[in-house]
């Protein structure tokens, strides 16, 4: 679940891995999004944040900042010379909090808030419509010596248990998002993550939804394969086979209706569903593209139509033309690259239904 942060040059979808990249190659002007509209008074009339493409790019850049803030720490770069601030300042946000792993002191996430002072300098007296008041951005695995051990421990935790709740990072991220929702209101808060960080973001969002706190959740290349999930899938398949066999066997007792598994078709399902960003060539996240019950994905207009997805149907952004090799397909930079073609679809994702089953299970009678 490692991120290969890449430098994007004109017409090039590939780039330099973070382990070998120089600071110059990781600067915003060198590898950040091109043709990005700067925040100005025009956003008060027509907010860029209402554009799903702009929102996707902003969230990806905030996550990039979380990666680079840890690199700044390792390389002992300060606020003046650091790389991370370059990735949130163009959007008029400021660093409000750093999420620190108490086990090794590494930075695994950031809390960014709307920077009113910076916005005023661009003649933007208040936050544009759709712009979140706060964003909690969580990075994935960094294959760098100071933090790789703790990162891989959490990777293995998910692989074994399909859960990250035992990690100190889960507790820290949950507390940060909950505090932001308390101060700004749940509707003004987003949580976003890439790879391992997407796993944390998804589980934090789910935990808060159980409490009735619904925050916007953006997950890029989220992990979809685990040993626990594979075992459950095997058990489910065995159960289906056994049910088929039973249907052919005579039954002498009174007819009884079999209990059904909780479904995501209930009305309240629409209250919380994450935004998924998937490259099907990425083995880490490709299972999210599997539709439940054989339901195919339904393509919608490029960039999204702005309408809420039907109950139980996740809004998914997939790479239709872009990186095909596994390592490239798992990179974060593809989500702001200009030469990658994306398709927005509504997907009745079997994996999402599985993960959120407990959240929308019917209350016991």
Secondary structure, 3 states (H helix, E strand, C coil): CECCCCCCCCCCCCCCCCCCCCHHHHCHHHHCCCCCCCCCHHHHCCCHHHCHHHHHHHHHHHHHHHHHHHHHHHCCCCCCCCCCCHHHHCCCEEEEEEEECCCCCCEEEEEEEECHHHHHHCCCCCCCCCCCCEEEEECCECCCHHHHHHHHHHHHHHHHHCCCCCCHHHHHHHHHHHHHHHHHCHHHEEEEEECHHHHHHHHHHHHHHHCCCCCEEEEECCCCCCHHHHHHHHHHHHHHHHHHHHHCCCCCCCCCCCCCCCCCCCHHHHHCCCEEEECCCCCCCHHHHCEHHHCCCEECCCCCCCCCCCCCCEEEEEEEECCCCHHHHCCCHHHCCCCCEEEEEEECEHHHHHHCCCCCCCCCC
